[in-house]
Amino acid sequence: MTEQRTRIISIGEVMIEMSRGTDGRFSQACGGDTFNTAVYLARRGLPVAYATALGDDPYSDQIVALASAEGIATDQIIRVPGRVPGLYLIETDSKGERTFQYWRDSAPARELFELAQWAAIAEAMIGARIIYFSGITLSLYSNTGLGRFLAILEMARQAGAKVVFDGNYRPRAWKGDVQRTRRVFMEALKRVDIALPTYEDEALLWGDQSPDATIERLQAFGINEIAIKNGHNSALVAAGGQREFIPVPDVVVPVDTTAAGDSFNAGYMAARLAEENPADAAIAGHKLASEVIQHRGAIMPRTAQAVH
């Protein structure tokens, strides 16, 4: 992944997060799948910008302040007067598994590629080294927004950017419309260089019977580097004509599995950008995810994160 370009642009939505603690009380934070990944990439010292739209309210101010404090460039965050960000609530069970409730239908992030400033986002993407997005990113946009986004991906790749995609399928975000979801995903997959899906999501959306079946389906789109996350099981990496199962080095009892996949993706991308091979990158992803799931919330405290 050697490029003259330097910047990673992560695209999606960051929301206000309300998480119930062990005492039953809720604490406020910020989160969102591609934003979580941007945070963990920035903590690796990589130049990351986050592209989204927020309001002009105090909560949006807090999100921008958090991004800045984490070293994420905020010049690709559009502020929309009179609007507020989305909200989600996390409930975590005794095994660390979580359920979500969302209030996000009117969030400005959904209109990112229909706002007056969308061309500036396009220009930044075309000049990026890496463009990172997810299935949740795709679920945000209207057909008009999707058309623009996919066209920009194509131009960015032609200009030399690499596109990294995590399927991250959430049925509720697509209002149960599986056929539309598949159509949109297929158009996106034609424009992807590296895929970092979760097997559970792929099986749910596509009916894949095994991680190997997922590899074969994704390779049919011309994707030459794939790392499939599979919970506490081994990740399956396919690159350079080879496939290899990469076990989790140390299985830990999770406190909260929020952002496990997001942090794996950050560890993987950071390692690949450091010229490590895909198998070693998957180990780096496992290690970071293992740290993250031992803390509540999507973004673990800086003081708790090991130095890499």
C-alpha positions in Angstrom: 0.0 0.0 0.0 2.7 2.5 -0.9 1.4 5.8 -2.3 2.6 9.3 -2.7 -0.7 10.4 -1.2 -0.8 10.4 2.6 -4.4 11.1 3.8 -7.0 8.6 4.9 -10.6 9.8 4.5 -13.2 7.9 6.6 -16.8 8.6 5.6 -20.1 8.1 7.4 -21.9 9.3 10.5 -20.9 10.0 14.1 -23.7 10.2 16.6 -24.3 10.9 20.2 -23.9 7.7 22.2 -25.8 6.9 25.4 -24.6 3.8 27.1 -26.0 2.2 30.3 -23.5 1.5 32.9 -23.6 -1.3 35.6 -25.4 1.1 38.0 -28.2 1.5 35.5 -27.3 5.1 34.7 -26.5 6.4 31.2 -23.3 8.1 30.2 -22.9 10.2 27.1 -20.2 9.8 24.5 -19.8 9.8 20.7 -19.6 7.0 18.2 -20.3 5.6 14.8 -18.6 2.7 13.0 -16.3 4.6 10.6 -15.7 7.3 13.1 -14.5 4.7 15.6 -12.1 3.4 13.1 -10.9 6.9 12.3 -10.1 7.4 16.0 -8.1 4.3 16.3 -6.2 5.1 13.1 -5.4 8.6 14.4 -4.1 7.0 17.6 -1.6 5.1 15.4 -0.3 8.5 14.2 -1.9 8.2 10.8 -3.3 11.3 9.0 -7.0 10.8 9.0 -9.9 13.1 8.0 -13.5 12.4 8.8 -16.2 13.3 6.2 -19.7 13.8 7.4 -22.3 16.5 8.1 -23.4 17.8 11.5 -25.5 20.5 12.9 -24.6 23.8 14.6 -25.7 22.7 18.0 -23.6 22.1 21.2 -23.6 18.3 20.7 -22.2 18.7 17.2 -19.6 21.1 18.7 -18.7 18.3 21.1 -18.2 15.8 18.3 -16.0 18.2 16.3 -14.0 18.9 19.5 -13.5 15.2 20.2 -12.4 14.6 16.6 -9.9 17.4 16.9 -8.6 16.1 20.3 -8.1 12.7 18.7 -6.0 14.2 15.9 -8.7 13.7 13.2 -8.9 16.4 10.6 -12.3 18.1 10.7 -12.1 20.1 7.5 -14.4 17.6 5.7 -17.1 18.0 8.3 -19.9 20.1 7.0 -22.0 22.1 9.5 -25.7 22.5 8.7 -27.5 25.3 10.5 -30.6 24.3 12.6 -29.8 20.6 12.5 -28.7 18.1 15.2 -26.7 14.8 15.0 -28.3 11.4 15.3 -28.5 9.6 18.7 -28.1 6.0 19.6 -28.6 4.1 22.9 -26.6 0.9 23.8 -27.8 -1.8 26.1 -25.1 -4.4 27.0 -25.8 -7.8 28.4 -23.8 -9.9 30.9 -21.7 -11.4 28.0 -20.8 -8.0 26.6 -23.1 -8.3 23.6 -25.0 -5.2 22.8 -28.3 -4.0 21.3 -28.9 -0.6 19.8 -31.8 1.8 19.5 -31.4 4.7 17.0 -32.9 8.2 16.5 -31.1 9.3 13.3 -33.6 9.7 10.4 -33.2 13.5 10.3 -29.5 13.6 10.9 -27.6 15.9 8.4 -25.1 13.1 7.7 -27.7 11.5 5.5 -27.5 14.4 3.0 -23.7 14.7 2.8 -23.6 14.2 -1.0 -26.6 16.4 -1.6 -25.5 19.5 0.4 -24.2 22.5 -1.5 -20.6 21.7 -0.3 -20.6 18.1 -1.6 -18.1 18.9 -4.4 -15.4 19.8 -1.8 -15.9 16.4 -0.2 -15.5 14.8 -3.7 -12.3 16.8 -4.3 -10.8 15.6 -1.0 -11.7 12.0 -1.7 -10.1 12.1 -5.1 -6.9 13.3 -3.5 -6.9 10.7 -0.7 -4.5 7.8 -0.2 -7.2 5.6 1.4 -11.0 6.0 1.3 -12.7 4.0 4.0 -16.5 3.4 4.3 -19.0 0.8 5.4 -22.4 -0.7 4.7 -23.7 1.6 7.3 -22.3 4.5 5.3 -24.2 3.3 2.2 -27.4 3.0 4.2 -27.4 6.7 4.9 -27.8 8.1 1.4 -30.6 8.5 -1.0 -30.3 7.2 -4.6 -29.0 10.6 -5.6 -26.4 10.7 -2.9 -25.3 7.1 -3.6 -24.9 7.9 -7.3 -22.6 10.7 -6.5 -20.7 8.8 -3.9 -20.1 5.8 -6.2 -19.0 8.0 -9.0 -16.5 9.8 -6.8 -15.1 6.4 -5.7 -14.5 5.5 -9.3 -12.7 8.8 -10.0 -10.7 8.5 -6.8 -9.5 5.0 -7.8 -8.5 6.2 -11.2 -6.5 8.9 -9.6 -4.7 6.4 -7.4 -6.7 6.1 -4.2 -7.3 2.7 -2.6 -10.9 1.9 -1.4 -11.4 -0.1 1.8 -14.9 -1.4 2.7 -16.5 -3.1 5.7 -19.9 -4.5 4.7 -21.3 -3.9 8.3 -24.9 -4.9 7.3 -27.6 -3.6 9.6 -31.1 -4.7 8.3 -33.0 -2.0 10.2 -30.9 0.7 8.5 -32.1 -0.6 5.2 -35.7 -0.8 6.4 -35.7 -4.5 5.6 -35.3 -4.0 1.8 -32.8 -6.8 1.1 -33.0 -6.5 -2.6 -32.1 -2.8 -2.6 -29.3 -3.5 -0.1 -27.8 -6.1 -2.3 -28.0 -3.9 -5.4 -26.3 -1.1 -3.6 -23.6 -3.3 -2.1 -22.9 -4.9 -5.5 -22.3 -1.5 -7.1 -20.0 -0.5 -4.2 -18.1 -3.8 -4.3 -17.1 -3.1 -8.0 -15.1 -0.2 -6.6 -13.4 -1.8 -3.7 -9.7 -2.8 -3.3 -9.7 -4.2 0.2 -12.7 -5.8 1.9 -12.9 -6.2 5.7 -16.3 -7.8 6.3 -17.7 -9.7 9.2 -18.8 -13.2 8.4 -22.0 -13.0 10.5 -23.1 -9.9 8.4 -22.3 -11.6 5.1 -24.2 -14.7 6.0 -27.2 -12.7 7.0 -27.3 -10.6 3.8 -26.1 -13.1 1.2 -26.7 -16.5 2.8 -23.0 -17.4 2.7 -22.5 -20.8 4.2 -18.9 -20.3 5.2 -16.1 -17.6 5.2 -14.7 -19.4 2.2 -18.0 -18.8 0.4 -17.7 -15.1 1.3 -14.2 -15.0 -0.1 -15.3 -16.5 -3.4 -18.2 -14.1 -3.8 -16.1 -11.0 -3.1 -13.3 -12.2 -5.4 -15.8 -12.4 -8.2 -16.0 -8.6 -7.9 -12.2 -8.4 -8.5 -11.3 -7.7 -4.8 -7.8 -9.1 -4.3 -7.4 -8.5 -0.6 -10.0 -9.7 1.9 -9.9 -10.2 5.7 -13.1 -11.7 7.1 -13.7 -11.1 10.8 -15.4 -14.0 12.6 -15.8 -13.0 16.3 -13.6 -15.0 18.6 -12.9 -17.5 15.8 -10.0 -17.2 13.4 -10.1 -14.4 10.8 -9.8 -15.6 7.2 -7.4 -13.6 5.0 -7.2 -14.0 1.3 -4.5 -12.1 -0.6 -1.9 -12.9 -3.3 -3.7 -16.0 -4.3 -3.4 -17.5 -0.8 -5.9 -18.1 2.0 -4.9 -18.3 5.7 -6.9 -18.5 8.9 -5.5 -16.1 11.5 -6.5 -17.1 15.1 -7.1 -14.5 17.8 -3.8 -14.5 19.7 -5.5 -14.1 23.2 -9.2 -14.8 23.6 -10.5 -12.4 26.3 -13.9 -12.2 28.0 -15.5 -9.1 26.6 -16.9 -6.3 28.7 -18.5 -4.6 25.7 -18.1 -5.7 22.1 -19.0 -2.3 20.7 -16.4 -1.3 18.0 -14.7 -4.7 18.0 -14.9 -4.8 14.2 -14.2 -1.1 13.8 -11.0 -1.4 15.8 -9.9 -4.5 14.0 -10.2 -2.6 10.7 -8.0 0.2 12.1 -5.4 -2.2 13.3 -5.4 -4.0 10.0 -5.2 -0.8 7.9 -2.5 0.7 10.1 -0.4 -2.4 9.7 -0.8 -2.6 6.0 0.2 1.1 5.7 3.3 0.2 7.7 4.1 -2.4 4.9 3.2 -5.4 7.0 1.7 -8.4 5.1 -2.0 -9.2 5.3 -1.6 -12.0 7.8 0.4 -9.9 10.2 -2.1 -7.1 9.7 -4.9 -9.4 10.8 -3.0 -10.2 14.0 -2.6 -6.5 14.6 -6.4 -6.1 14.1 -7.1 -8.9 16.6 -4.8 -7.4 19.2 -6.4 -3.9 19.0 -10.0 -5.4 19.0 -9.1 -7.4 22.1 -8.1 -4.3 23.9 -11.2 -2.4 22.9 -13.7 -5.0 24.0 -12.3 -4.9 27.5 -13.8 -1.4 28.0 -17.3 0.0 27.8 -18.3 2.2 24.8 -17.0 2.4 21.3 -13.9 4.5 22.1 -11.6 3.2 24.9 -9.8 5.7 27.1 -6.5 6.8 25.8 -4.8 5.9 29.1 -6.0 2.3 28.7 -4.6 1.7 25.2 -1.3 -0.1 24.8 1.4 1.7 22.9 2.1 0.1 19.5 
